[in-house]
Amino acid sequence: VESSIPEHMREAWKKFSPTGFNSKETFQKEAVRHIETTLARSLYNCDEGAAYSGVALAFRDRLIMDWNKTQQRQTFADQKRIYYLSLEFLMGRALDNAMLNVGLKTVAKDGLAELGFRIEDVIQQEHDAALGNGGLGRLAACFLDSMASLNYAAWGYGLRYRYGIFKQEIENGYQVEIPDYWLDSNYWEFPRYDVTVDIQFYGWVNKYTDENGKQIVSWQDGEIVTAVAYDVPIPGYGTATVNNLRLWNSKASSGEFDFAKFNSGEYESAVADEQRAESISAVLYPNDNMERGKELRLKQQYFWCAASLHDIVRRFKKSKRPWKDFPDQVAIQLNDTHPTLAIVELQRILIDIEGLGWDDAWDIVTKTFGYTNHTVLPEALEKWSVPLIQHLLPRHLEIIYEINLHFLQQVERRFPKDRDMLGRVSVVEESQPKMIRMAYLAIIGSHKVNGVAELHSDLIKTTIFKDFVKIYGPDKFTNVTNGITPRRWLHQANPRLSELIASKLGSYEFLKDLTLLNKLEGFVDDKEFKKEWQEIKYANKVRLAQHIMAATGISVNPKALFDVQVKRMHEYKRQQLNIFGVIHRYLAIKAMSADERKKLAPRVSIFGGKAAPGYWMAKTIIHLINKVGDVVNNDKDVGDLLKVVFIPDYNVSKAEIIIPASDISEHISTAGTEASGTSNMKFVLNGGLVIGTLDGANIEITREIGEQNVFLFGNLSEDVEDLRHNHFYGNHQIDPELVKVFDTIKSGTFGDAGAFSSLVGAIADHGDYYLVSDDFNSYCKTQDLIDETYKNQEEWISKSITSVARMGFFTSDRCINEYADSIWNIEPLQVKEEAEVRART
Ligand code: 8GP
């Protein structure tokens, strides 16, 4: 391609292509130029918002050059690419990350200071990109960071929601949802108006035999909506690789634009059609670990899958390779079942459009896809009703039935005597109406299925997907324990800790190879080091205390033990266990003598997290936390000994403030319910200790950092079934201390008891599905142990340092390398520019 352009033209381009900045002066020049020309502002009306814009635009220019080169390099290399399909990318802010990844944060900091701005204030002007709910979406964001940092040729594909996850406000203790319009002043996306795909919905299937006797199947009529690509650059850390995240935006197809309506005066209805098309990518569904079966959600899924596949196929076809090579060029990873229709769509493209036979096509499909499962909760497993799919995607339903038929025939041949098996594993659930089980379709259409932590990967093999292990054998199922990017979750969120670590290890190389942290173990007895370690934690707590004051008006003492539980609100995550524990502590303090109170370690219980707008019980838990806070925080008997805080609107940028400030964080799900958890890793990496159940990645964290460094409690996953059984048959006595907590709530201490009766009732009278009462006693005892341990700060800090030193395994770089090896069969693309050493600040 390059040589097809005449030498003199190439010379002219090279001469004028921008070089970007790499010094303070050149940075300032670029930022000021953008403020004065791109934004039409000046010295006299440049506020922090405008300063942010100028800096973002300057860094964006820098990224674009590497981004263009990366895309060219990947095209020329013509090797296999990874496509990560996710309906959620919880990216958070981009500027700080961009500055650190290109190694020019110090340059920007000094440059801004001279221009009259503090870099921290400027960074805070940015609105979070919050295109996700929780763990699943943030994992996708960490994976993008790792794939770019490791130089993999990888693309993310998602939807460009106009509204991300709602903003949460708290009014009178209740959650209120505010729309999150985030696209104003967003400098990190590039509309590609020339990259569009027309997506079809509804219509009917026409089958006929052509003049050569060939069966032709065509999907006709219906409605067309256009997908427009918006590209977001994803910079790697300390490398010149900048990958691409492509988000699709929906708009009315220009072919559909109804001039007849305009001319006949039906202006309003013509506009309504436009709005209907735009509604597809308008809003992120705000459910975490819960599916709701709405038609618009299915439309989103197909719209995004079809646009992405079209793009991938178009890129493949440029290489002029035969179809059988497709899986050598393309690996598609399905982030949960949301993109499962991509399997059906690729089969449709191959047989209906490209004219391949069924078996050849299916062979290509299954070699291309891998499926990651993120939950075993039944309410989160996707099913779509057959009539809905029939209506929206008539040809896809036929193909799904055909996939199922081939599959069931194969099962019948292998297990001729097991009639029940066919009904159990069928993609079609024989309910009223019939439902398509998306997870089964995803398994059948993929060559590998993985869970996200060891326990979870074992559980899917022995419970929800047990029959499929019999059918395909165990090798199709594998584990890739989740990880987090240390760039954002250590270096960016906790710069002082990162710097201290670098000073001991001699460089920032640990950010690329996190196992190097183990050298910190050599410093656990270094007095000076321990003091600095403690000071940094304290400074982070001061910063959080300031945030708490600004956000809630509650004053907390940074010397108290900060006990944090921040994550989506869900009964299985058991924030109710935590707040019942807080009430128990409150009652204990009230009953203490003044002398006893003096011996108690002061504590701040910090909560944060959003509830799905339709999840009543989760909202009730938020309400209770706030009401308990109102009482406890104003009780003179209690003073500083206990404060209860609910931080509103937990999101990625708040996590960056909260996580480095925790002494203890809570990961207390009912054993067997939290697939992995990833905030557990973030907290430990920032020197916090954890209280947790033997669930998800807690188990592997414990294995790595040592049992003596984790506060474990509660029942084991293997006992859950029996315990539930006991509740069901009334063989269970609720712990008397928990009864006291319930009585306090019922007495109206925290306001109208009726508001909490369903919450208490679910545990006391309705089977206690999440086994709160079974774990309550052990939870409280473990909290007491935490109080005792915290009193010995020397020991506490040693635990903290040792834990950080042993966290190397939990980098998302390790995850991505595992996916690359065991699922994608892909190697990184070497980057020459990497040799140009990048400053790492
Ligand atoms: C989450 C899991 O709950 C969490 O344990 C895990 O760390 C995270 O995924 C990343 O693997 N799962 C979901 O958010 C989830 O399943 N969401 C909806 C698809 C139902």
Residues whose N, C-alpha, C, O or C-beta is under 5 A from the ligand:
A	BS01	8GP	G135 L136 L139 D288 N289 M290 D336 H374 T375 A380 V452 E674 A675 S676 G677 T678
